[in-house]
Amino acid sequence: MNKLQSMRRYQIGPVYRRDQPAMTRGRYREFYQCDFDIAGESEPMLADSECVLILTEVLSGLGFSNYTVRVNHRLLLDGIFQCCGVSEALFRPICSAVDKLDKCSWDEVAKEMSDKGLADEPIERIRQLVLTPRGSADLVDQLRENPALKGNAMVTQALDDMSRLFRYLGLLGCPDQVRFDLSLARGLDYYTGLIYEAVLEPTPDCNVTVGSVAGGGRYDKLVGMFTKKDIPCVGLSIGVERLFTILEQMHKAKEQKIRTTATQVYVCSAQKNLLEERLRLCGQLWRAGLPAAHSLRSNPKLLTQFQYCEDTGVPIALIIGESELRDNKVKLRCIASRKERLVDRDSCVDEVRAELASLAAAQQKTEQ
């Protein structure tokens, strides 16, 4: 075995579960998932806040603004159960019941708690706490002052962690979609500290309900189940196929095609025998760091090249023809509007960047 004690890592690949498939809700038995984890010792909540920030960056980067990242702490839940008079043997079963609050009514959850042997009085105490409206650092202060929780060591430690979390997230510039939610439980037993889950709110563009699209937390004891030493870890998983289900619905509602390539510029030739000129212009764009491509055929038809851009979502085409070569020009075409203009060959990189910035600004304005 190597002596690796710390690492950051991510992977994207298939995972499996035994479940009843629901295709329209993005639930499959085999599905793709993106995982990010930080393993190794760290100061309290430093790695945790980085994971929460990364989760918000991924969702924002995919164009979502209607998301909420719910955060809670497993020690806080255990402390609440202890303060409410729940025996330690019932912590996990009651936690499992609380975890269903995003899908079931309180009456259904309370009945499950009762069926598991919990009396009416502690059930009511739990209700008063876990149904507290979501908040952020203000909720931490509110819970510190709650007389029902004062003096409990687990509650104190958890609230100290949550206070650090929101302070660090503020320093990192994390969006305010992160909300402290006492009803979040995350049913997996291996979580030992912070837990979080991302959900997308329905919008006019997409009213499909898929539940959580990402989740994770701290699991300091899991590695020790397979080795002789505990290694603290925190991480998250993102449901790739669930997100794509929603993205497809959003694009369909807006009658937009889904981009299937990262290419931003497609170099086209207007006449035959211009392969070498296409290569020369592509090389210029690549050296400038612009994602560009061209047809791999020697003499493609111009309409075929334009059709490729429309089908794959390439926003800009640069067109070379005999007249453009003679005048040291290229023709810049916006694929969506089909507007064209001549630009100097020497300044075409700057012109492309300006056009891309203009298109991005227009898109952002439309989404707002």
N, C-alpha and C positions, 0 to 999 in steps of 0.2 A: 504493500500500500504506500502511496505517496504521503508526504507530510503537509499537503495543502490544507490550510486552515481558514482561508478567506478567498472569496471570489465574487465577482458580478457575472451573471450569465443570462442569456436569453435563448429561447428556441421556439421554432414554429413547426408543428407537426401534428399528426393525427393522435387522438386519444379515444378511449372507448368507455362506455358505461351501459349497464343494463337498464333500459328505460323504454317507455312507450313512445315511439316516434310521433312527432307533430310537426310536419314539414312547414306549415304556414307560420309556426311560432318559432322556427329555428331550432327545434329539438330533434337530435339524431342520436343513434347508437354509436356511430363513428363520426367524428367531427374534428375539424382543425382548431387548434388552440395555440395562442401565443403565451409563453410563460417568461416571466422575468423574476429573478431572485438575487438576493444579496446574502451571502453566507459569511459568518465570522463575527468576532467581537466588534461592537461599536458603542459609542455613547448612546444613552437612552434616546430613542425616537429619531436619531439622525438618519439611519438607513430606512426607517419606517416612513419618514416624511418624504424621502427621495422616491420611494415606491408610489406613494399617493400622488406626488407631482407627476411622475411618469405616466400614471394612469390618466390624469387630466390632459396631459400633452398628447397622448395617443388619440383620445376621443375628440379633442379640439382639432387636432391635425387632420382627422378624417372628415371634418366639417360639421360635427355635432355641436350644438350649443344648448340643446334641451336635455342635458344630462344632470344627474345629481350623484355625487359620490357620498354614500352614507358611511360614517365611521362610528365605531364603538370599541369597547375593550372587554375582553373576556373576564378579566379580574373584576371589573366593575359589575358585570352581570352576576358573577358568583357572590360578590359582596352584597349586592342588592338582595339576592335570594337568601343569604345568611341573615341580613337585617330584617327580612320579611318573615322569618321563621321557617324556612325550608330546610329540611335535613340534608346533609351533604350527599346522602345516597340518592336524593332526588334532583340534585343540581343538573345533571346531564339530561334526564327526561324532561324536566321543566324547561331547560334551555331549548330543547328540540321543539317544544310546543310554542315558545315565544318566536322561534325562527319562522313560524308559519303565519305571522301577523301580516306579512305583505300579500298573502294569498287568501287568508281567512278572516272572518270577523272576530272581534274579541270574545263574543259569546261562544263561538266554536273552539277558540283556544282555551277559554276558561273551562269548558266541558272536558277537553282533553286533559287539562291539569287535574281536574277533579277525578277523572277516570284513573289517573296515575297515582291517586292517593293523597292529593293535597287538599287541605281543608279550605273552607270558604274565606276565612279571615286572611291568611297569607295570599290567597289568590287576589283579593281586593287590594291588598297592599302593593302587590306586583303591578296590578293594573294602573294604580295611581302614578307609578314611577315610569314604567316602560311606555306609557302612552303620552308622556310629556312631549310637547311640540319640539320639533327639531331645532337645533341652534348651532352655535359654534363655541367660541371661548366664553360667551355669556352663559351658556348652559353649564359649563364647568363651574363657574362662580355660583350659579344657582344651586347646583348639587352640593357644593361645599357647605352651603348654609342650611341644607335640609337636615332638620333634627333627627329624622329617622335613619340617616346614614352616618351621622357623626360618630367618630371613634372607631370605625371599622377599618382595619389595616389594609384590606384589599381595595376598598373604595378609595382610601387616601392615596395609595400607590397609583391606582388607575387614573385618578383625576390629576395627579402630578404629571403622568405621562401625556394625558390629553392636553393639558395646558402647554407642555413643551411642543407637542405636535402642532397646535395652532400657531404658536409663536414661530416655529421653524417654517411652516407653510407660508406665513406672512412674509418672512425674510426671503423666501424663494420666489415670491411673486405668484403663488398658486392661485388659480381662480377661486371665486367665492362659491362655486358649486359644491364645495365640500361641507357636509352638514353632519353634526353630531346627532345620532339617532339611537336612543336607548332601546328601541324595538329590534335593532339589528342583532342577530345572534350567530349566524353562520353555523350550520349544524355539525360541521366536522369537529371531532373531539380533539384533534391534534393542535388546534390554535391555543396559544398561551398568553397572548397580549392583544395588541391592536388588531382589529378586524375591519374590513371595508368591502363595499360592494357598490358597483355602478349600475344605475338604472336609467333608461331613456324614457322621458315623458312623451306621450302621444302628441302629435302635431297635425295640422291640417294636411300636410304632405304625407304623413304616415301614421295611421292609427293602429298598426299591428302591434300586438302585445307579445313580447318575448321574455319578459321577466328581466333578471339581471343579465348584463352583457359582460361583466367582469367582476372579479372579486379576489380577495386574498387576505393576508394577515401575517402575524408573527407565529412561528412554529419552532420554538427553541428546543423541544424534546424529540422531534421526529427523527433526526439523523441518529441520535443515540439509540434508537430502537434497532438500528442495523449495524452500528459500530460500538466500540467500547467507550466512546466519548461523545458528550453532547456538544453540538456546534450550533450556536444561535443562528436562526435564519428568518428572513422575512421576504415575502414575494407576492406575486399577483399572477392571475391567469385571465386572458382576454378571449372571449368567445368569437373567433374570427367569422365563423359561418353565421352566427346570430347577427353580427354587425352587417355582414353582407346582405342578409335577408332584409334588414331595415334600409340599407342604402339602395337596394334594388327598388323597394317600394317608393322611396323618396324620389328617385330619378323617374320612375314610371309616372308618379303623380305630376311631376313637373314637365313630363314629356321630354326628358333629357336622356341622352345616351350615356351609358357608363363608359368612362375612359378605360381602355384596356392596355394602355402603354404609357410609359413615363416620358416618351418623346415629346418635346416641345416644338421642334422645328423639323419639317420634312423638306428636303432639297429635291426639287423637281426639274426635269428638263422638258423644254417645249418642242424640241426637234430631235431628230436622230443624231447619233454620233457625238453625244455630249457627256458620255460616261466619265471621262477624265476630268471634265470641268465640275461635275457633281462631286467627285472625290475631293477635288481641290477645295471646294466650298465647304464640304463636310469637315475636312481636316481643320479648316479655319474656325469653324464653330466648335469643334471638339476641343481645340487648344484653348478656346475661350471659356470652356467649362459648360457649354450649352448642350443639353440632351438633344442630339440631332440624329437623323437617319435619312436613308434614301433607298430607292428600289434596287434590288440586287439583279435586276435584268438590265441588259445593255440599252435597250430602246423601248422603255415602257410608254404607253399612251398617257398623255397628260390627264385626260379624264379619269383614267384608272388610278393615277397618283392622287388626284383630288379625292376620289372615292375612298381610297385607303385612309386619308386624313379624316374624313367624315365618319367612317366606320369605327375607327380606333380612338377618336377624340384628340388628334393632334391639332393644336390651335392655330399654328402658323405654317404657311408654305413659302419657301423661297424658290423662285422660278428663274431658270437660266435659259435664255434663247440666243439666237445668233445676234439679234439687235442689241440685247443686253450686254453680250460679250464685247461687241464693237464699241459700245459707249462706256464700258467699265461700270455697268449697273447691274442690279438684280431687282426682280419684282417681288415685293412683299405682299402676300395675300392673307387676309384674315379669313379663316375657313368658315366661321359661323356667319359672318356678314357678307362674305364673298367680295369685300372691297379690296382693291389692289392699288399699290402705288410704287413708283420707282424710287430706289434708294441707291446711293453710291456704294460700290462694292467695298471700298475701304472702311465705310462706316456702318456696314450692315449689321455687325455684332451689336453695336450700341442701339441701332434702330430696332433690332429684335428684342433686346432687353427692355426698351421703352414700351414696345407694343405688348409684351408679356405683362409688364407692370400695369399697363392700362387695362388689359383684360381682367387681371386679378382684382383690381380696384372696382371695376364694374360688376364683377361677380359678387364681391363682398357686399356692395351696395344693394344688389338684388336680394341677397339672402337676408339682409336686415329689414 
